[in-house]
Amino acid sequence: MSNVAWWMLALLALSKAVPAQELWPVPDWTVAPAANRSAWQAVERYAFAPRDDQQRQGVRTDALLVIADGRIVYERYGAPSSAATAHLTWSVSKSVLATLLGVAHGEGRFDLHDPLARFYPPMRAHPQVRIEDLLHWASGLDWQEDYEYAPLKSSVVAMLYTRGRGDMAGYTAARPEAASAGQRFLYSSGDSNVLAAALRGMLGEAEYANYPWHALFEPLGISTAVWERDAKNTLVGSSYLYMSARDLARIGLLMLREGRWQSRQLLSSDWVAFNRQPFLQATAQPGEANPGGHWWLNQPLPGSPPPWPDAPPDTYAALGHWGQALYVLPAQKLVVVRYADDRDASYAHNELLKRVLAAVNEVRP
């Protein structure tokens, strides 16, 4: 064999052994060269359709950001939002809280089977409730999550805005039991705020104050995060995290890469797997994602179709009120962030994902 042939074989073997260089947003995201902008027209017609605010028609998008292979391939904002705007994430906050808990879990602060009462004494009235149960929104505590449609009967409205706003976790812990813990899915912002209070019990008051920044935001380079607290100084883990679209996409990239940030394993792969495992006690609702560990999954529950049929089965998401979304599509190496104000319920996750996937397939080399 000639020297030239030997070197060609060696280079071929090396190219197979060494993966393509990963792109990380350090310090900021790499932006892909503009290519085939017409590929995004179908996305824009849907995401940025004109809206009649009086008739509440159309879809209003404040931000749409698409990350493919670790770089920005599409980004657009609706005024007055911009790339620097820290947008209210609503219930996307819950999945970020789960990510923060994943860091604490990796530090040995708790076990999924630990009772909540170990870290949050007001839950002693419900000694059977475990951390895992709350991560599945399955505490068994009586709860009513409606906002606009039944405000006088709404537990979440009372917790966030009226008699529970001073101590949101305490309000939730005082709710009566409606089912056995871990046996029934009942979506509850209260469950998330109890988890936020339990995190303080795991850490202690002094460490709790800055823990989201030291443990998660700063390692990921997130600089825009604002997380409101109630009068008890407890993070409103259910609803009140603000973050720019580019910063929220960093949470998505961390999850996409199985909890690894560059060379650091910030979350264990087991924790990410738990987030993505369906809670089989849930009942499938047509078109709605199924619950995992404080994330939402495109995986079908037994006997039901996938919630978003035009998206890959491994798609999962953090979802919030009025159309906030962080989508993670592992097989496609995609992260999508959408901020919005969809009060007319006209927006469909599947429709946006279908159009984004078609556009990405056109612009990828």
C-alpha positions as CSV (number, residue, x, y, z in Angstrom):
1,M,0.0,0.0,0.0
2,S,1.4,3.4,-0.9
3,N,2.0,6.1,1.6
4,V,-0.7,8.2,0.0
5,A,-3.3,5.4,0.2
6,W,-2.3,4.7,3.8
7,W,-2.8,8.4,4.8
8,M,-6.2,8.5,3.0
9,L,-7.4,5.4,5.0
10,A,-6.1,6.9,8.2
11,L,-7.9,10.2,7.6
12,L,-11.1,8.4,6.7
13,A,-10.9,6.4,10.0
14,L,-10.2,9.5,12.0
15,S,-13.1,11.3,10.4
16,K,-15.4,8.5,11.5
17,A,-14.0,8.4,15.0
18,V,-14.2,12.1,15.8
19,P,-17.6,13.7,15.8
20,A,-18.3,17.0,14.1
21,Q,-17.5,19.9,16.3
22,E,-20.4,20.9,18.5
23,L,-21.5,24.5,18.5
24,W,-22.2,26.2,21.9
25,P,-23.5,29.7,22.5
26,V,-20.3,30.9,24.2
27,P,-20.5,33.8,24.7
28,D,-23.5,34.1,22.2
29,W,-25.2,32.0,19.6
30,T,-23.6,31.5,16.2
31,V,-26.0,32.7,13.5
32,A,-26.2,30.6,10.3
33,P,-25.6,32.4,7.0
34,A,-28.9,33.6,5.5
35,A,-30.0,30.9,3.0
36,N,-33.3,30.4,1.2
37,R,-35.4,32.8,3.2
38,S,-38.4,31.7,1.1
39,A,-38.3,28.4,3.0
40,W,-39.6,30.3,6.1
41,Q,-42.6,31.9,4.4
42,A,-45.1,29.2,5.5
43,V,-43.8,29.6,9.0
44,E,-44.2,33.3,9.0
45,R,-47.7,33.2,7.5
46,Y,-48.7,31.1,10.5
47,A,-46.7,32.5,13.3
48,F,-46.9,36.2,12.4
49,A,-50.3,36.3,10.8
50,P,-52.0,39.7,11.2
51,R,-54.3,39.9,14.2
52,D,-57.5,41.8,14.8
53,D,-57.3,42.6,18.5
54,Q,-60.9,43.5,18.7
55,Q,-62.1,40.3,17.1
56,R,-59.1,38.3,18.6
57,Q,-58.4,36.7,15.3
58,G,-55.1,35.4,14.0
59,V,-52.0,34.4,15.9
60,R,-49.8,36.9,17.7
61,T,-46.2,35.9,18.1
62,D,-43.7,38.0,20.1
63,A,-40.7,35.9,19.4
64,L,-39.8,32.9,17.3
65,L,-36.3,31.4,17.5
66,V,-35.1,28.2,15.8
67,I,-31.8,26.6,16.7
68,A,-30.5,23.8,14.5
69,D,-27.2,22.0,15.2
70,G,-26.4,24.6,17.9
71,R,-26.8,27.7,15.8
72,I,-29.6,30.2,14.9
73,V,-31.2,29.4,11.6
74,Y,-34.3,31.6,12.1
75,E,-35.1,34.5,14.4
76,R,-37.9,37.1,14.3
77,Y,-39.6,39.3,16.9
78,G,-42.9,41.2,17.0
79,A,-42.7,44.7,18.3
80,P,-42.1,45.8,21.0
81,S,-40.2,42.5,21.8
82,S,-36.6,42.1,20.7
83,A,-33.7,39.7,21.3
84,A,-33.0,41.5,24.6
85,T,-36.5,41.3,25.9
86,A,-37.0,39.1,29.1
87,H,-40.4,37.8,28.3
88,L,-42.8,36.3,30.8
89,T,-42.7,32.5,30.3
90,W,-45.8,31.6,32.3
91,S,-45.8,27.9,32.9
92,V,-42.6,27.3,31.0
93,S,-41.3,28.3,34.4
94,K,-42.3,24.8,35.7
95,S,-39.9,23.0,33.3
96,V,-37.1,25.4,34.2
97,L,-37.8,24.6,37.8
98,A,-37.5,20.9,37.0
99,T,-34.2,21.6,35.4
100,L,-33.0,23.5,38.5
101,L,-34.2,20.6,40.6
102,G,-32.2,18.3,38.4
103,V,-29.0,20.1,39.3
104,A,-29.9,19.8,43.0
105,H,-30.6,16.1,42.5
106,G,-27.2,15.6,41.0
107,E,-25.7,17.2,44.1
108,G,-27.4,14.6,46.3
109,R,-29.8,17.1,47.8
110,F,-32.9,14.8,47.5
111,D,-34.2,11.5,46.1
112,L,-37.3,11.3,43.9
113,H,-39.0,9.0,46.5
114,D,-38.4,11.4,49.4
115,P,-41.6,12.7,51.0
116,L,-42.2,16.4,50.5
117,A,-42.7,16.8,54.2
118,R,-39.0,16.1,54.7
119,F,-38.2,19.5,53.1
120,Y,-41.4,21.4,53.5
121,P,-43.1,20.9,56.9
122,P,-46.6,22.2,55.9
123,M,-46.9,19.0,53.8
124,R,-46.9,16.9,56.9
125,A,-50.7,16.9,56.5
126,H,-50.1,14.8,53.4
127,P,-47.2,12.5,54.4
128,Q,-47.6,10.2,51.4
129,V,-46.8,12.8,48.8
130,R,-43.4,12.3,47.3
131,I,-41.2,14.6,45.2
132,E,-41.8,12.4,42.2
133,D,-45.6,12.8,42.6
134,L,-45.4,16.6,42.3
135,L,-43.1,16.4,39.3
136,H,-45.9,14.4,37.7
137,W,-48.6,16.9,38.8
138,A,-50.0,14.0,40.8
139,S,-50.0,15.2,44.4
140,G,-53.6,14.2,44.8
141,L,-54.5,17.6,46.3
142,D,-57.7,19.1,45.1
143,W,-57.1,21.8,42.4
144,Q,-58.8,23.8,39.7
145,E,-56.4,25.3,37.2
146,D,-58.8,27.4,35.0
147,Y,-58.0,31.0,34.5
148,E,-60.5,32.9,32.3
149,Y,-63.3,30.4,32.2
150,A,-64.0,29.8,35.9
151,P,-62.1,32.5,37.9
152,L,-64.4,32.4,41.0
153,K,-63.7,28.6,41.4
154,S,-60.1,28.7,40.2
155,S,-57.4,27.5,42.6
156,V,-54.7,29.0,40.5
157,V,-56.3,32.4,40.4
158,A,-56.7,32.4,44.1
159,M,-53.1,31.3,44.6
160,L,-51.5,33.9,42.2
161,Y,-53.8,36.9,42.7
162,T,-56.0,36.7,45.8
163,R,-56.0,34.9,49.2
164,G,-53.0,32.6,48.3
165,R,-50.7,35.1,46.8
166,G,-48.7,35.8,50.1
167,D,-47.8,32.2,50.6
168,M,-48.5,30.2,47.4
169,A,-47.0,26.9,48.6
170,G,-48.8,27.2,51.9
171,Y,-52.1,27.8,50.2
172,T,-51.5,24.6,48.1
173,A,-50.4,22.5,51.0
174,A,-53.7,23.4,52.8
175,R,-55.8,22.0,50.0
176,P,-57.8,18.9,50.8
177,E,-56.9,15.5,49.3
178,A,-58.9,14.6,46.2
179,A,-57.0,11.4,45.2
180,S,-54.2,9.2,46.4
181,A,-50.8,10.6,45.7
182,G,-49.2,9.3,42.5
183,Q,-52.4,7.8,41.2
184,R,-54.0,10.6,39.2
185,F,-52.7,13.4,36.9
186,L,-54.2,16.7,37.7
187,Y,-52.4,19.7,36.3
188,S,-51.6,22.1,39.2
189,S,-49.5,25.2,39.4
190,G,-49.8,24.7,43.1
191,D,-47.7,21.4,42.9
192,S,-45.0,23.4,41.2
193,N,-44.9,26.0,43.9
194,V,-44.7,23.4,46.6
195,L,-41.6,22.0,44.8
196,A,-40.1,25.5,44.8
197,A,-40.7,25.8,48.5
198,A,-39.2,22.3,49.1
199,L,-36.1,23.4,47.2
200,R,-35.4,25.9,50.0
201,G,-35.7,23.1,52.5
202,M,-33.1,21.2,50.6
203,L,-30.7,24.1,50.4
204,G,-31.2,26.4,53.4
205,E,-32.3,30.0,53.3
206,A,-28.9,31.6,52.5
207,E,-28.2,29.3,49.5
208,Y,-31.7,29.4,48.2
209,A,-31.7,33.1,47.4
210,N,-29.1,32.9,44.6
211,Y,-29.3,29.2,43.8
212,P,-31.0,29.4,40.4
213,W,-28.3,31.7,39.2
214,H,-25.3,29.9,40.7
215,A,-26.5,26.4,39.9
216,L,-28.1,26.9,36.4
217,F,-28.3,30.3,34.8
218,E,-24.6,31.4,35.2
219,P,-23.1,28.1,34.0
220,L,-25.3,28.3,30.9
221,G,-24.5,32.0,30.3
222,I,-28.1,33.1,30.9
223,S,-28.0,36.8,31.8
224,T,-31.6,38.0,31.4
225,A,-33.4,35.8,34.0
226,V,-35.8,37.4,36.5
227,W,-37.7,35.1,38.8
228,E,-40.4,36.7,41.0
229,R,-41.1,35.5,44.6
230,D,-44.1,35.6,46.8
231,A,-44.3,37.3,50.2
232,K,-42.6,34.2,51.8
233,N,-39.7,34.8,49.5
234,T,-40.5,31.5,47.7
235,L,-39.8,31.4,43.9
236,V,-43.0,31.4,42.0
237,G,-41.9,28.3,40.2
238,S,-45.2,27.8,38.5
239,S,-45.4,31.0,36.5
240,Y,-43.2,34.1,37.1
241,L,-39.9,33.5,35.4
242,Y,-38.9,36.0,32.7
243,M,-36.2,35.3,30.2
244,S,-35.1,36.3,26.7
245,A,-35.8,33.8,23.8
246,R,-32.0,33.3,23.3
247,D,-31.5,32.6,27.0
248,L,-34.5,30.1,27.2
249,A,-33.0,28.3,24.2
250,R,-29.9,27.6,26.3
251,I,-32.2,25.5,28.6
252,G,-33.4,23.7,25.5
253,L,-29.9,23.0,24.3
254,L,-28.9,21.7,27.7
255,M,-31.8,19.2,27.6
256,L,-31.1,18.4,23.9
257,R,-27.6,17.3,24.8
258,E,-28.7,15.1,27.7
259,G,-27.8,17.5,30.5
260,R,-24.3,18.3,29.2
261,W,-23.0,21.8,28.8
262,Q,-19.7,21.8,26.9
263,S,-17.5,19.4,29.0
264,R,-19.7,19.7,32.2
265,Q,-22.5,17.2,33.0
266,L,-24.8,19.7,34.6
267,L,-27.8,17.3,34.7
268,S,-27.5,13.5,34.9
269,S,-28.7,11.7,31.8
270,D,-31.0,9.7,34.2
271,W,-32.7,13.0,35.2
272,V,-33.3,14.0,31.6
273,A,-34.7,10.5,31.0
274,F,-37.1,10.9,33.9
275,N,-38.3,14.3,32.5
276,R,-39.0,12.5,29.2
277,Q,-40.8,9.5,30.6
278,P,-44.6,9.6,30.3
279,F,-46.7,9.5,33.4
280,L,-48.9,6.5,32.6
281,Q,-51.6,7.4,35.1
282,A,-52.6,10.4,32.9
283,T,-55.5,10.3,30.5
284,A,-54.8,11.4,27.0
285,Q,-56.6,14.5,25.6
286,P,-56.8,14.9,21.8
287,G,-54.2,17.4,20.6
288,E,-52.7,18.0,24.0
289,A,-49.2,16.8,25.0
290,N,-48.8,14.2,27.7
291,P,-47.1,14.8,31.0
292,G,-43.6,13.7,31.9
293,G,-41.5,14.9,34.7
294,H,-42.6,18.5,34.6
295,W,-42.2,18.5,30.8
296,W,-44.7,17.8,28.1
297,L,-44.2,14.9,25.7
298,N,-45.3,14.0,22.2
299,Q,-45.2,10.3,23.2
300,P,-48.7,8.7,23.0
301,L,-50.3,7.2,26.1
302,P,-51.6,3.6,25.7
303,G,-54.5,3.5,23.2
304,S,-54.0,7.1,22.0
305,P,-52.4,8.8,19.0
306,P,-49.4,11.1,19.4
307,P,-50.5,14.6,20.4
308,W,-48.5,16.3,17.6
309,P,-48.6,13.8,14.7
310,D,-46.4,15.9,12.3
311,A,-43.6,16.1,14.9
312,P,-41.2,13.3,15.7
313,P,-42.3,11.0,18.7
314,D,-39.3,12.1,20.7
315,T,-40.3,15.8,20.7
316,Y,-40.9,17.3,24.1
317,A,-41.6,20.8,25.4
318,A,-42.0,23.3,28.1
319,L,-45.4,25.0,27.6
320,G,-47.0,28.1,29.1
321,H,-50.2,30.1,29.1
322,W,-51.2,32.0,25.9
323,G,-48.8,30.1,23.7
324,Q,-45.4,30.2,25.4
325,A,-43.3,27.3,24.3
326,L,-39.8,25.8,24.3
327,Y,-39.7,22.7,22.0
328,V,-36.8,20.2,22.0
329,L,-36.5,17.8,19.0
330,P,-33.6,15.5,19.8
331,A,-33.3,13.5,16.6
332,Q,-33.4,16.7,14.5
333,K,-31.1,18.5,16.8
334,L,-33.6,21.3,17.0
335,V,-34.6,23.8,19.7
336,V,-37.5,26.1,19.1
337,V,-38.6,29.0,21.3
338,R,-41.9,30.8,20.9
339,Y,-43.2,33.7,22.9
340,A,-46.7,34.9,22.3
341,D,-50.0,36.4,23.5
342,D,-52.6,33.9,22.1
343,R,-55.8,34.7,23.9
344,D,-58.1,33.4,21.2
345,A,-56.9,29.7,21.4
346,S,-56.3,29.7,17.6
347,Y,-52.7,28.5,17.9
348,A,-51.8,24.8,17.4
349,H,-48.4,23.4,18.4
350,N,-48.5,20.7,15.7
351,E,-49.1,23.2,12.9
352,L,-46.1,25.4,13.9
353,L,-43.8,22.4,14.4
354,K,-44.8,20.9,11.0
355,R,-44.0,24.2,9.2
356,V,-40.7,24.7,11.1
357,L,-39.6,21.1,10.3
358,A,-40.3,21.6,6.6
359,A,-38.4,24.9,6.6
360,V,-35.4,23.4,8.4
361,N,-35.2,20.5,6.0
362,E,-35.0,23.0,3.1
363,V,-32.3,25.2,4.5
364,R,-30.0,22.5,6.0
365,P,-27.1,21.6,3.7
